[in-house]
Amino acid sequence: MTGSGQPSLTLLFEQAQQRLDRHYLTEWLDHHHDELVAHLAGQRVNWPLWLEVFKGQHLVDRRGNPPTVHTARKAWLRVRSRRAGVNKVRSHHKDQTEALSRVNTQPRSPESLAPAPQRPLSTLRKRPSGDMTRALEILKKQDIPMPDILNPRVTRKSD
């Protein structure tokens, strides 16, 4: 402090630097994600313990406040979600790359590019004409009432 009761200029700059040096919790969690997951080893997060670690690292939430259990949990879930999305994209890209590497990249002859021969129309299977009638007979025997499409009702004329 100086003689006038105000803090020294050096102290003011040191305090300002400390405020600037504060790390945001989400960035820190993202940076240490893999280590934290390995530390958890499938166990649940012990939030009071993690808050002590965050306090020792001078971490702050998005608003510049020391993290609470609620804000730390939300930050962790955001980081996990973002990482899962990145891993999903990486996995998809890896699968695509592997699939493309399996494709035969050899030049093809013009004969192999020709369309496959089509079956003549005469060889297509023809449906027996009684198929629909038989199906309607089966439906009539069911308990569920079905409209009789073979004998449509006569439409009434307006008076």
NUTIKOL-835761 format. One line per 8 residues: number of its first residue (from 1); their letters; for each residue x, y negated, z of N, C-alpha, C. Coordinates in nm, 3 decimals. Layout:
NUM) A) X/Y/Z/X/Y/Z/X/Y/Z  ...
***
This chain:
1) MTGSGQPS) 0.083/0.117/0.000/0.000/0.000/0.000/0.088/-0.124/0.000  0.034/-0.223/-0.063/0.106/-0.350/-0.063/0.066/-0.430/0.059  0.132/-0.543/0.081/0.105/-0.625/0.198/-0.036/-0.679/0.201  -0.107/-0.687/0.090/-0.240/-0.746/0.088/-0.349/-0.644/0.120  -0.313/-0.522/0.155/-0.412/-0.421/0.193/-0.463/-0.340/0.074  -0.415/-0.365/-0.045/-0.456/-0.289/-0.163/-0.352/-0.182/-0.193  -0.398/-0.069/-0.256/-0.301/0.036/-0.289/-0.201/-0.015/-0.393  -0.083/0.045/-0.390/0.020/0.004/-0.485/-0.019/0.043/-0.627
9) LTLLFEQA) 0.041/-0.023/-0.720/0.014/0.003/-0.862/0.052/0.147/-0.897  0.160/0.195/-0.841/0.204/0.333/-0.866/0.099/0.432/-0.817  0.045/0.409/-0.700/-0.057/0.497/-0.644/-0.183/0.496/-0.730  -0.222/0.378/-0.778/-0.340/0.368/-0.866/-0.320/0.450/-0.993  -0.201/0.441/-1.051/-0.173/0.518/-1.174/-0.168/0.668/-1.145  -0.115/0.705/-1.031/-0.111/0.847/-0.996/-0.252/0.902/-0.977  -0.338/0.826/-0.911/-0.476/0.870/-0.891/-0.550/0.880/-1.025  -0.527/0.782/-1.111/-0.591/0.785/-1.243/-0.543/0.906/-1.322
17) QQRLDRHY) -0.414/0.936/-1.314/-0.359/1.050/-1.387/-0.418/1.181/-1.334  -0.437/1.188/-1.203/-0.497/1.308/-1.144/-0.639/1.328/-1.197  -0.715/1.217/-1.210/-0.850/1.228/-1.264/-0.846/1.273/-1.409  -0.750/1.222/-1.485/-0.739/1.261/-1.626/-0.691/1.404/-1.642  -0.611/1.449/-1.547/-0.556/1.585/-1.554/-0.658/1.691/-1.517  -0.774/1.651/-1.469/-0.876/1.750/-1.433/-0.915/1.827/-1.559  -0.929/1.952/-1.541/-0.968/2.038/-1.652/-1.116/2.068/-1.642  -1.175/2.084/-1.756/-1.316/2.122/-1.758/-1.327/2.272/-1.739
25) LTEWLDHH) -1.421/2.310/-1.659/-1.440/2.450/-1.622/-1.460/2.539/-1.744  -1.545/2.497/-1.837/-1.574/2.581/-1.953/-1.449/2.607/-2.035  -1.367/2.502/-2.055/-1.243/2.520/-2.130/-1.149/2.616/-2.058  -1.139/2.601/-1.927/-1.050/2.688/-1.849/-1.098/2.832/-1.856  -1.230/2.853/-1.841/-1.285/2.989/-1.849/-1.261/3.050/-1.987  -1.276/2.969/-2.090/-1.254/3.018/-2.226/-1.107/3.055/-2.246  -1.018/2.971/-2.195/-0.874/2.997/-2.210/-0.831/3.123/-2.135  -0.890/3.148/-2.020/-0.851/3.263/-1.937/-0.951/3.379/-1.945
33) HDELVAHL) -1.036/3.377/-2.046/-1.145/3.475/-2.059/-1.096/3.620/-2.048  -0.998/3.655/-2.131/-0.951/3.794/-2.135/-0.894/3.838/-2.000  -0.819/3.749/-1.936/-0.762/3.781/-1.804/-0.874/3.801/-1.700  -0.975/3.714/-1.706/-1.084/3.723/-1.610/-1.164/3.852/-1.629  -1.189/3.889/-1.754/-1.263/4.013/-1.781/-1.182/4.132/-1.731  -1.051/4.130/-1.755/-0.966/4.239/-1.706/-0.966/4.243/-1.553  -0.964/4.125/-1.490/-0.967/4.119/-1.344/-1.098/4.175/-1.289  -1.208/4.145/-1.358/-1.338/4.195/-1.311/-1.347/4.347/-1.323
41) AGQRVNWP) -1.291/4.402/-1.427/-1.293/4.547/-1.450/-1.432/4.607/-1.432  -1.531/4.541/-1.491/-1.667/4.593/-1.487/-1.745/4.558/-1.361  -1.681/4.491/-1.267/-1.748/4.452/-1.143/-1.821/4.319/-1.162  -1.911/4.288/-1.069/-1.981/4.161/-1.072/-1.889/4.049/-1.023  -1.919/3.928/-1.067/-1.838/3.812/-1.028/-1.866/3.777/-0.882  -1.761/3.758/-0.806/-1.771/3.710/-0.668/-1.762/3.557/-0.676  -1.878/3.492/-0.690/-1.880/3.348/-0.717/-1.814/3.265/-0.607  -1.833/3.292/-0.479/-1.761/3.210/-0.379/-1.609/3.218/-0.396
49) LWLEVFKG) -1.559/3.336/-0.428/-1.415/3.350/-0.451/-1.372/3.271/-0.574  -1.450/3.283/-0.681/-1.417/3.210/-0.804/-1.422/3.059/-0.780  -1.519/3.013/-0.700/-1.527/2.869/-0.672/-1.402/2.819/-0.600  -1.346/2.902/-0.513/-1.221/2.865/-0.446/-1.107/2.851/-0.547  -1.104/2.943/-0.643/-1.001/2.936/-0.749/-1.022/2.808/-0.830  -1.147/2.780/-0.866/-1.177/2.660/-0.945/-1.137/2.534/-0.869  -1.164/2.533/-0.737/-1.130/2.417/-0.655/-0.978/2.398/-0.653  -0.904/2.509/-0.640/-0.758/2.501/-0.639/-0.700/2.454/-0.772
57) QHLVDRRG) -0.772/2.477/-0.880/-0.727/2.433/-1.013/-0.779/2.294/-1.049  -0.854/2.232/-0.958/-0.914/2.099/-0.980/-1.002/2.097/-1.103  -1.081/2.204/-1.119/-1.170/2.213/-1.233/-1.300/2.138/-1.203  -1.360/2.084/-1.309/-1.486/2.012/-1.295/-1.584/2.064/-1.399  -1.713/2.043/-1.372/-1.814/2.083/-1.469/-1.825/1.976/-1.578  -1.925/1.986/-1.662/-1.941/1.893/-1.774/-1.965/1.749/-1.729  -2.016/1.731/-1.609/-2.044/1.597/-1.559/-1.931/1.541/-1.474  -1.822/1.616/-1.462/-1.709/1.568/-1.385/-1.717/1.600/-1.237
65) NPPTVHTA) -1.814/1.682/-1.198/-1.831/1.720/-1.058/-1.766/1.856/-1.031  -1.725/1.879/-0.907/-1.676/2.014/-0.874/-1.787/2.115/-0.901  -1.753/2.230/-0.957/-1.857/2.326/-0.994/-1.926/2.387/-0.873  -2.054/2.414/-0.891/-2.132/2.489/-0.793/-2.145/2.631/-0.846  -2.203/2.719/-0.768/-2.226/2.856/-0.815/-2.312/2.852/-0.941  -2.414/2.767/-0.940/-2.505/2.759/-1.055/-2.432/2.710/-1.181  -2.356/2.600/-1.169/-2.288/2.548/-1.289/-2.177/2.641/-1.335  -2.107/2.704/-1.241/-2.000/2.797/-1.278/-2.057/2.919/-1.350
73) RKAWLRVR) -2.169/2.969/-1.299/-2.232/3.086/-1.362/-2.278/3.051/-1.503  -2.341/2.934/-1.521/-2.386/2.893/-1.654/-2.267/2.875/-1.749  -2.158/2.817/-1.700/-2.039/2.799/-1.783/-1.982/2.934/-1.825  -1.977/3.029/-1.731/-1.925/3.163/-1.761/-2.013/3.232/-1.865  -2.145/3.219/-1.850/-2.236/3.281/-1.947/-2.221/3.218/-2.084  -2.200/3.086/-2.090/-2.178/3.020/-2.219/-2.051/3.072/-2.285  -1.945/3.083/-2.207/-1.818/3.132/-2.263/-1.834/3.276/-2.310  -1.897/3.361/-2.229/-1.916/3.501/-2.267/-1.999/3.512/-2.394
81) SRRAGVNK) -2.106/3.431/-2.402/-2.193/3.433/-2.519/-2.117/3.389/-2.644  -2.041/3.282/-2.630/-1.963/3.233/-2.744/-1.859/3.337/-2.787  -1.793/3.398/-2.691/-1.694/3.501/-2.724/-1.759/3.622/-2.790  -1.877/3.660/-2.742/-1.947/3.774/-2.803/-1.982/3.743/-2.947  -2.024/3.619/-2.975/-2.055/3.579/-3.111/-1.932/3.581/-3.199  -1.820/3.533/-3.147/-1.695/3.534/-3.224/-1.652/3.677/-3.251  -1.661/3.763/-3.149/-1.622/3.903/-3.168/-1.713/3.972/-3.268  -1.842/3.937/-3.268/-1.935/3.997/-3.361/-1.899/3.957/-3.504
89) VRSHHKDQ) -1.865/3.829/-3.523/-1.825/3.782/-3.656/-1.696/3.850/-3.699  -1.602/3.860/-3.607/-1.475/3.927/-3.639/-1.498/4.073/-3.676  -1.583/4.140/-3.600/-1.613/4.280/-3.627/-1.679/4.296/-3.763  -1.774/4.207/-3.792/-1.843/4.212/-3.922/-1.742/4.189/-4.035  -1.653/4.091/-4.018/-1.553/4.062/-4.120/-1.459/4.182/-4.138  -1.421/4.245/-4.027/-1.334/4.362/-4.033/-1.403/4.477/-4.107  -1.532/4.499/-4.075/-1.608/4.604/-4.144/-1.618/4.576/-4.293  -1.642/4.450/-4.330/-1.650/4.414/-4.472/-1.517/4.438/-4.541
97) TEALSRVN) -1.409/4.399/-4.476/-1.276/4.416/-4.534/-1.246/4.565/-4.555  -1.281/4.647/-4.456/-1.258/4.791/-4.469/-1.343/4.849/-4.581  -1.467/4.805/-4.591/-1.556/4.856/-4.696/-1.504/4.816/-4.833  -1.457/4.693/-4.846/-1.404/4.649/-4.975/-1.275/4.723/-5.010  -1.196/4.758/-4.909/-1.072/4.829/-4.939/-1.099/4.972/-4.985  -1.216/5.026/-4.948/-1.250/5.162/-4.991/-1.309/5.166/-5.132  -1.352/5.052/-5.181/-1.412/5.047/-5.315/-1.303/5.077/-5.418  -1.337/5.157/-5.516/-1.242/5.189/-5.621/-1.215/5.064/-5.704
105) TQPRSPES) -1.094/5.016/-5.699/-1.060/4.894/-5.771/-0.994/4.922/-5.905  -0.990/5.049/-5.947/-0.932/5.084/-6.076/-1.020/5.032/-6.188  -0.959/4.987/-6.299/-1.040/4.941/-6.412/-1.124/5.057/-6.465  -1.245/5.025/-6.506/-1.336/5.129/-6.553/-1.342/5.128/-6.705  -1.367/5.245/-6.758/-1.380/5.256/-6.904/-1.519/5.206/-6.944  -1.536/5.162/-7.069/-1.667/5.113/-7.114/-1.775/5.220/-7.101  -1.738/5.349/-7.114/-1.837/5.456/-7.102/-1.894/5.464/-6.960  -1.810/5.437/-6.862/-1.857/5.446/-6.724/-1.948/5.330/-6.687
113) LAPAPQRP) -1.942/5.221/-6.763/-2.026/5.105/-6.737/-2.162/5.116/-6.804  -2.180/5.216/-6.893/-2.307/5.232/-6.963/-2.415/5.274/-6.863  -2.541/5.232/-6.886/-2.646/5.270/-6.794/-2.671/5.421/-6.797  -2.717/5.473/-6.687/-2.746/5.616/-6.677/-2.864/5.648/-6.769  -2.864/5.769/-6.828/-2.975/5.805/-6.916/-3.106/5.812/-6.838  -3.214/5.770/-6.902/-3.346/5.769/-6.840/-3.420/5.896/-6.878  -3.508/5.942/-6.788/-3.591/6.059/-6.819/-3.703/6.015/-6.914  -3.737/6.099/-7.009/-3.850/6.063/-7.096/-3.980/6.058/-7.015
121) LSTLRKRP) -4.072/5.974/-7.059/-4.198/5.956/-6.987/-4.279/6.085/-6.979  -4.264/6.172/-7.077/-4.341/6.296/-7.078/-4.303/6.388/-6.963  -4.184/6.373/-6.908/-4.141/6.462/-6.801/-4.180/6.409/-6.663  -4.235/6.288/-6.655/-4.277/6.236/-6.526/-4.392/6.320/-6.472  -4.394/6.338/-6.343/-4.498/6.418/-6.280/-4.632/6.347/-6.291  -4.730/6.418/-6.335/-4.863/6.361/-6.347/-4.943/6.403/-6.225  -5.019/6.311/-6.176/-5.102/6.336/-6.059/-5.232/6.403/-6.102  -5.272/6.509/-6.034/-5.400/6.571/-6.068/-5.514/6.471/-6.049
129) SGDMTRAL) -5.612/6.478/-6.135/-5.720/6.380/-6.132/-5.805/6.391/-6.006  -5.812/6.506/-5.940/-5.896/6.525/-5.823/-5.832/6.477/-5.694  -5.712/6.420/-5.698/-5.641/6.378/-5.577/-5.724/6.281/-5.494  -5.776/6.177/-5.555/-5.848/6.074/-5.482/-5.981/6.126/-5.429  -6.048/6.208/-5.508/-6.176/6.263/-5.463/-6.156/6.349/-5.340  -6.053/6.431/-5.341/-6.024/6.518/-5.227/-5.991/6.434/-5.103  -5.916/6.328/-5.123/-5.881/6.242/-5.011/-6.005/6.176/-4.953  -6.097/6.132/-5.038/-6.220/6.070/-4.990/-6.308/6.169/-4.916
137) EILKKQDI) -6.310/6.294/-4.961/-6.388/6.396/-4.893/-6.334/6.419/-4.752  -6.205/6.421/-4.739/-6.142/6.440/-4.608/-6.177/6.323/-4.517  -6.171/6.201/-4.571/-6.203/6.084/-4.491/-6.349/6.084/-4.446  -6.440/6.133/-4.531/-6.582/6.137/-4.494/-6.605/6.230/-4.376  -6.523/6.333/-4.365/-6.540/6.430/-4.257/-6.486/6.378/-4.124  -6.409/6.270/-4.126/-6.351/6.214/-4.004/-6.459/6.146/-3.922  -6.433/6.128/-3.794/-6.527/6.062/-3.703/-6.533/5.912/-3.728  -6.429/5.856/-3.784/-6.425/5.712/-3.807/-6.508/5.682/-3.932
145) PMPDILNP) -6.606/5.596/-3.921/-6.686/5.565/-4.040/-6.602/5.489/-4.141  -6.611/5.532/-4.265/-6.537/5.469/-4.373/-6.637/5.422/-4.478  -6.608/5.316/-4.549/-6.700/5.273/-4.654/-6.704/5.375/-4.766  -6.821/5.394/-4.821/-6.838/5.489/-4.930/-6.810/5.415/-5.060  -6.688/5.431/-5.112/-6.654/5.357/-5.233/-6.704/5.427/-5.358  -6.745/5.553/-5.345/-6.799/5.623/-5.461/-6.942/5.577/-5.490  -7.015/5.539/-5.387/-7.152/5.491/-5.402/-7.165/5.353/-5.338  -7.115/5.253/-5.406/-7.122/5.119/-5.345/-7.267/5.075/-5.328
153) RVTRKSD) -7.290/4.999/-5.223/-7.424/4.949/-5.196/-7.466/4.852/-5.306  -7.593/4.850/-5.326/-7.645/4.753/-5.422/-7.652/4.620/-5.350  -7.599/4.520/-5.413/-7.599/4.389/-5.349/-7.740/4.334/-5.348  -7.775/4.273/-5.237/-7.907/4.216/-5.226/-7.912/4.082/-5.296  -8.024/4.059/-5.359/-8.041/3.931/-5.426/-8.102/3.834/-5.327  -8.063/3.712/-5.336/-8.117/3.609/-5.247/-8.261/3.582/-5.281  -8.346/3.562/-5.181/-8.488/3.530/-5.206/-8.507/3.391/-5.255
***
